[in-house]
Amino acid sequence: MKRREAREKALQILFQMELNEMHLDQAIANVMEDESDAYVDKLVEGVVANKAAIDEQIAGNLDNWRMDRLNKVDLAILRVSVFEMVYCEDIPDRVSLNESLEIAKIFSDEKSSKFINGVLANIAKDE
């Protein structure tokens, strides 16, 4: 599985967990069916394990927004990207940011991709 697809799958898993308060194993089974992918696992498990720190990074870079107002899809996209930017040293911040924007264009809208770009650009600047 290509990394873009893995990011999309991770987003879907995290979204299901957030929206339906679904357990990790159930969300993975729903999205992955009989497939498995080490990078999907790394992203999802990494976001879940570091959710508080990731959310703190996101919240600290929101201009005139609160976390509870964020669209759940956008929040999942941000969490995956922030995890990559902060915890995956082998992935350049710019790559993670660009991938998030492309995924936002598929799963969200143009307004969201601009918002996501602003938040992630601020986080990348702080790195």
Accessible surface in RSA format (square Angstrom, percent):
REM  Atomic radii and reference values for relative SASA: ProtOr
REM  Chains: A
REM  Algorithm: Lee & Richards
REM  Probe-radius: 1.40
REM  Slices: 20
REM RES _ NUM      All-atoms   Total-Side   Main-Chain    Non-polar    All polar
REM                ABS   REL    ABS   REL    ABS   REL    ABS   REL    ABS   REL
RES MET A   1    85.65  44.4   6.72   4.4  78.93 187.9  19.56  16.6  66.09  87.6
RES LYS A   2   166.88  81.4 158.74  97.4   8.14  19.4 109.60  98.6  57.28  61.0
RES ARG A   3   107.26  45.0 102.36  52.2   4.89  11.6  41.18  56.3  66.08  40.0
RES ARG A   4    85.30  35.8  82.74  42.2   2.56   6.1  31.27  42.7  54.03  32.7
RES GLU A   5    71.17  40.9  70.76  53.5   0.41   1.0  22.10  42.8  49.07  40.1
RES ALA A   6     0.48   0.4   0.48   0.7   0.00   0.0   0.48   0.7   0.00   0.0
RES ARG A   7    11.15   4.7  10.49   5.3   0.65   1.6   3.25   4.4   7.90   4.8
RES GLU A   8    34.20  19.6  34.20  25.9   0.00   0.0   2.32   4.5  31.88  26.0
RES LYS A   9    41.41  20.2  41.41  25.4   0.00   0.0   6.70   6.0  34.70  37.0
RES ALA A  10     0.00   0.0   0.00   0.0   0.00   0.0   0.00   0.0   0.00   0.0
RES LEU A  11     4.61   2.6   4.61   3.3   0.00   0.0   4.61   3.2   0.00   0.0
RES GLN A  12    60.06  33.6  57.72  42.2   2.34   5.6  21.00  44.7  39.06  29.6
RES ILE A  13     0.00   0.0   0.00   0.0   0.00   0.0   0.00   0.0   0.00   0.0
RES LEU A  14    11.95   6.7   9.30   6.7   2.65   6.7   9.30   6.5   2.65   7.1
RES PHE A  15    54.11  27.1  54.09  33.5   0.02   0.1  54.11  32.8   0.00   0.0
RES GLN A  16    42.62  23.8  42.48  31.0   0.14   0.3  10.13  21.6  32.49  24.6
RES MET A  17    39.07  20.2  31.82  21.1   7.24  17.2  32.12  27.3   6.95   9.2
RES GLU A  18    47.02  27.0  31.43  23.8  15.59  37.1   8.13  15.7  38.89  31.8
RES LEU A  19    97.71  54.4  74.82  53.5  22.89  57.5  75.66  53.1  22.05  59.3
RES ASN A  20    84.91  58.6  58.08  56.1  26.83  64.6  20.27  48.8  64.64  62.5
RES GLU A  21   159.40  91.5 127.99  96.8  31.42  74.8  47.68  92.2 111.72  91.2
RES MET A  22    33.18  17.2  21.45  14.2  11.72  27.9  26.93  22.9   6.25   8.3
RES HIS A  23   122.37  66.9 110.65  76.9  11.72  30.0  84.52  87.1  37.84  44.0
RES LEU A  24    36.75  20.5  35.26  25.2   1.50   3.8  35.26  24.8   1.50   4.0
RES ASP A  25    96.35  67.5  89.89  89.5   6.46  15.3  32.01  75.3  64.34  64.2
RES GLN A  26   100.37  56.1  93.87  68.6   6.51  15.5  30.53  65.0  69.85  53.0
RES ALA A  27     0.00   0.0   0.00   0.0   0.00   0.0   0.00   0.0   0.00   0.0
RES ILE A  28    37.38  21.3  37.38  27.8   0.00   0.0  37.38  26.9   0.00   0.0
RES ALA A  29    58.47  53.8  47.73  73.7  10.74  24.4  52.14  73.4   6.33  16.8
RES ASN A  30    73.64  50.8  49.96  48.3  23.68  57.0  15.27  36.7  58.37  56.4
RES VAL A  31    17.73  11.7   4.11   3.7  13.62  32.8   9.21   8.0   8.52  23.1
RES MET A  32     4.69   2.4   3.34   2.2   1.34   3.2   3.34   2.8   1.34   1.8
RES GLU A  33   141.08  81.0 117.96  89.2  23.12  55.0  40.42  78.2 100.66  82.2
RES ASP A  34   154.76 108.4 117.84 117.3  36.92  87.3  44.26 104.2 110.50 110.2
RES GLU A  35    88.98  51.1  73.42  55.5  15.56  37.0  41.91  81.1  47.06  38.4
RES SER A  36    99.27  83.9  72.02  96.1  27.25  62.8  38.08  81.1  61.19  85.7
RES ASP A  37    22.62  15.8  16.82  16.7   5.80  13.7   5.87  13.8  16.76  16.7
RES ALA A  38    86.31  79.4  68.75 106.1  17.56  39.9  74.14 104.4  12.17  32.2
RES TYR A  39    23.58  11.0  19.56  11.1   4.02  10.5  21.57  16.2   2.01   2.5
RES VAL A  40     0.48   0.3   0.48   0.4   0.00   0.0   0.48   0.4   0.00   0.0
RES ASP A  41    48.92  34.3  48.90  48.7   0.03   0.1  11.50  27.1  37.42  37.3
RES LYS A  42    88.20  43.0  78.49  48.2   9.72  23.1  56.42  50.8  31.79  33.9
RES LEU A  43     0.00   0.0   0.00   0.0   0.00   0.0   0.00   0.0   0.00   0.0
RES VAL A  44     0.15   0.1   0.15   0.1   0.00   0.0   0.15   0.1   0.00   0.0
RES GLU A  45    92.93  53.4  88.33  66.8   4.61  11.0  28.68  55.5  64.25  52.5
RES GLY A  46     9.86  12.2   0.00   N/A   9.86  12.2   9.16  25.1   0.71   1.6
RES VAL A  47     1.61   1.1   1.61   1.5   0.00   0.0   1.61   1.4   0.00   0.0
RES VAL A  48    60.84  40.0  48.17  43.6  12.68  30.5  48.47  42.1  12.38  33.6
RES ALA A  49    84.92  78.1  43.95  67.8  40.97  93.2  54.67  77.0  30.24  80.1
RES ASN A  50    41.26  28.5  36.48  35.3   4.78  11.5   4.78  11.5  36.48  35.3
RES LYS A  51    84.74  41.3  83.66  51.3   1.08   2.6  42.46  38.2  42.28  45.0
RES ALA A  52    85.32  78.4  69.09 106.6  16.23  36.9  76.95 108.4   8.37  22.2
RES ALA A  53    47.43  43.6  39.98  61.7   7.45  17.0  44.66  62.9   2.77   7.3
RES ILE A  54     0.90   0.5   0.32   0.2   0.58   1.4   0.90   0.6   0.00   0.0
RES ASP A  55    26.42  18.5  25.86  25.7   0.56   1.3  13.46  31.7  12.96  12.9
RES GLU A  56   132.94  76.3 122.92  93.0  10.02  23.9  44.11  85.3  88.83  72.5
RES GLN A  57    56.92  31.8  51.84  37.9   5.07  12.1  19.46  41.4  37.46  28.4
RES ILE A  58     0.00   0.0   0.00   0.0   0.00   0.0   0.00   0.0   0.00   0.0
RES ALA A  59    47.36  43.5  32.54  50.2  14.82  33.7  32.91  46.3  14.45  38.3
RES GLY A  60    64.80  79.9   0.00   N/A  64.80  79.9  33.83  92.8  30.96  69.3
RES ASN A  61    19.11  13.2  14.20  13.7   4.90  11.8   3.67   8.8  15.43  14.9
RES LEU A  62    18.91  10.5   1.17   0.8  17.75  44.6   1.17   0.8  17.75  47.8
RES ASP A  63   104.78  73.4  91.92  91.5  12.86  30.4  31.60  74.4  73.18  73.0
RES ASN A  64   146.38 100.9 112.45 108.7  33.93  81.7  40.97  98.6 105.42 101.9
RES TRP A  65   101.41  40.7  82.71  40.0  18.70  43.9  63.93  34.1  37.48  60.8
RES ARG A  66   146.79  61.6 142.37  72.6   4.41  10.5  71.81  98.1  74.98  45.4
RES MET A  67    43.96  22.8  36.96  24.5   6.99  16.7  37.09  31.5   6.87   9.1
RES ASP A  68   108.10  75.7  72.82  72.5  35.28  83.4  48.51 114.2  59.59  59.4
RES ARG A  69   124.03  52.1  98.92  50.4  25.11  59.8  28.11  38.4  95.91  58.1
RES LEU A  70    11.16   6.2   3.22   2.3   7.93  19.9   3.72   2.6   7.44  20.0
RES ASN A  71    77.27  53.3  61.20  59.1  16.07  38.7  27.03  65.1  50.24  48.6
RES LYS A  72    75.24  36.7  71.57  43.9   3.67   8.7  40.00  36.0  35.25  37.5
RES VAL A  73    28.54  18.8  28.54  25.8   0.00   0.0  28.54  24.8   0.00   0.0
RES ASP A  74     8.08   5.7   8.08   8.0   0.00   0.0   0.09   0.2   7.99   8.0
RES LEU A  75     8.06   4.5   8.06   5.8   0.00   0.0   8.06   5.7   0.00   0.0
RES ALA A  76     2.84   2.6   2.38   3.7   0.46   1.1   2.55   3.6   0.29   0.8
RES ILE A  77     4.59   2.6   2.51   1.9   2.09   5.0   4.24   3.1   0.36   1.0
RES LEU A  78     0.00   0.0   0.00   0.0   0.00   0.0   0.00   0.0   0.00   0.0
RES ARG A  79    15.20   6.4  15.20   7.7   0.00   0.0   0.47   0.6  14.73   8.9
RES VAL A  80     7.79   5.1   7.79   7.1   0.00   0.0   7.79   6.8   0.00   0.0
RES SER A  81     0.46   0.4   0.00   0.0   0.46   1.1   0.46   1.0   0.00   0.0
RES VAL A  82     0.23   0.2   0.23   0.2   0.00   0.0   0.23   0.2   0.00   0.0
RES PHE A  83    10.92   5.5  10.92   6.8   0.00   0.0  10.92   6.6   0.00   0.0
RES GLU A  84     0.87   0.5   0.87   0.7   0.00   0.0   0.00   0.0   0.87   0.7
RES MET A  85     9.36   4.8   0.00   0.0   9.36  22.3   0.00   0.0   9.36  12.4
RES VAL A  86    46.35  30.5  26.06  23.6  20.29  48.9  26.20  22.8  20.15  54.7
RES TYR A  87    88.67  41.4  60.17  34.2  28.50  74.2  51.46  38.7  37.21  45.9
RES CYS A  88     3.04   2.3   0.00   0.0   3.04   7.2   2.24   5.7   0.81   0.9
RES GLU A  89   175.13 100.5 136.53 103.3  38.60  91.9  57.73 111.7 117.40  95.9
RES ASP A  90   100.28  70.2  64.67  64.4  35.62  84.2  52.36 123.2  47.93  47.8
RES ILE A  91     9.06   5.2   4.25   3.2   4.81  11.6   4.46   3.2   4.60  12.5
RES PRO A  92    82.09  59.8  70.20  64.0  11.89  43.2  81.76  67.5   0.34   2.1
RES ASP A  93    38.54  27.0  33.13  33.0   5.41  12.8  14.92  35.1  23.62  23.6
RES ARG A  94   142.08  59.7 137.96  70.3   4.13   9.8  62.59  85.5  79.49  48.2
RES VAL A  95    64.44  42.4  62.74  56.8   1.69   4.1  64.44  56.0   0.00   0.0
RES SER A  96     0.29   0.2   0.01   0.0   0.28   0.6   0.00   0.0   0.29   0.4
RES LEU A  97     1.02   0.6   1.02   0.7   0.00   0.0   1.02   0.7   0.00   0.0
RES ASN A  98    66.29  45.7  65.28  63.1   1.01   2.4  22.57  54.3  43.72  42.3
RES GLU A  99    29.46  16.9  29.46  22.3   0.00   0.0   2.87   5.6  26.58  21.7
RES SER A 100     6.02   5.1   5.37   7.2   0.65   1.5   0.65   1.4   5.37   7.5
RES LEU A 101    30.33  16.9  30.33  21.7   0.00   0.0  30.33  21.3   0.00   0.0
RES GLU A 102    66.08  37.9  65.65  49.7   0.42   1.0  14.28  27.6  51.80  42.3
RES ILE A 103     6.60   3.8   6.60   4.9   0.00   0.0   6.60   4.8   0.00   0.0
RES ALA A 104     0.00   0.0   0.00   0.0   0.00   0.0   0.00   0.0   0.00   0.0
RES LYS A 105   126.09  61.5 100.04  61.4  26.05  62.0  62.44  56.2  63.65  67.8
RES ILE A 106   106.97  60.9  74.95  55.8  32.02  77.2  81.27  58.5  25.70  69.7
RES PHE A 107    69.42  34.7  44.74  27.7  24.68  64.2  49.80  30.2  19.63  56.2
RES SER A 108    30.76  26.0   2.92   3.9  27.83  64.1   9.24  19.7  21.52  30.2
RES ASP A 109    78.47  55.0  72.70  72.4   5.77  13.6  37.33  87.9  41.13  41.0
RES GLU A 110   120.46  69.2 112.27  84.9   8.19  19.5  45.67  88.3  74.79  61.1
RES LYS A 111   172.09  84.0 164.15 100.7   7.94  18.9 108.57  97.7  63.52  67.7
RES SER A 112    13.41  11.3  10.47  14.0   2.94   6.8   2.90   6.2  10.51  14.7
RES SER A 113     8.62   7.3   7.68  10.3   0.94   2.2   2.61   5.6   6.01   8.4
RES LYS A 114   139.25  67.9 127.26  78.1  11.99  28.6  83.16  74.9  56.09  59.7
RES PHE A 115    49.27  24.6  38.45  23.8  10.82  28.2  47.57  28.8   1.70   4.9
RES ILE A 116     0.00   0.0   0.00   0.0   0.00   0.0   0.00   0.0   0.00   0.0
RES ASN A 117    57.83  39.9  57.83  55.9   0.00   0.0   2.35   5.7  55.48  53.6
RES GLY A 118    34.09  42.0   0.00   N/A  34.09  42.0  33.32  91.4   0.77   1.7
RES VAL A 119     5.77   3.8   4.76   4.3   1.01   2.4   5.04   4.4   0.73   2.0
RES LEU A 120     0.00   0.0   0.00   0.0   0.00   0.0   0.00   0.0   0.00   0.0
RES ALA A 121    39.58  36.4  33.97  52.4   5.61  12.8  35.50  50.0   4.08  10.8
RES ASN A 122    40.45  27.9  40.29  38.9   0.16   0.4   5.99  14.4  34.46  33.3
RES ILE A 123     0.58   0.3   0.16   0.1   0.42   1.0   0.16   0.1   0.42   1.1
RES ALA A 124    29.01  26.7  16.85  26.0  12.16  27.7  17.32  24.4  11.68  31.0
RES LYS A 125   160.60  78.3 127.03  77.9  33.57  79.9  90.41  81.4  70.19  74.8
RES ASP A 126   104.75  73.4  69.34  69.0  35.42  83.7  28.66  67.5  76.09  75.9
RES GLU A 127   104.80  60.2  42.05  31.8  62.74 149.4  37.76  73.0  67.03  54.7
END  Absolute sums over single chains surface
CHAIN  1 A     6900.6       5574.4       1326.2       3381.4       3519.2
END  Absolute sums over all chains
TOTAL          6900.6       5574.4       1326.2       3381.4       3519.2
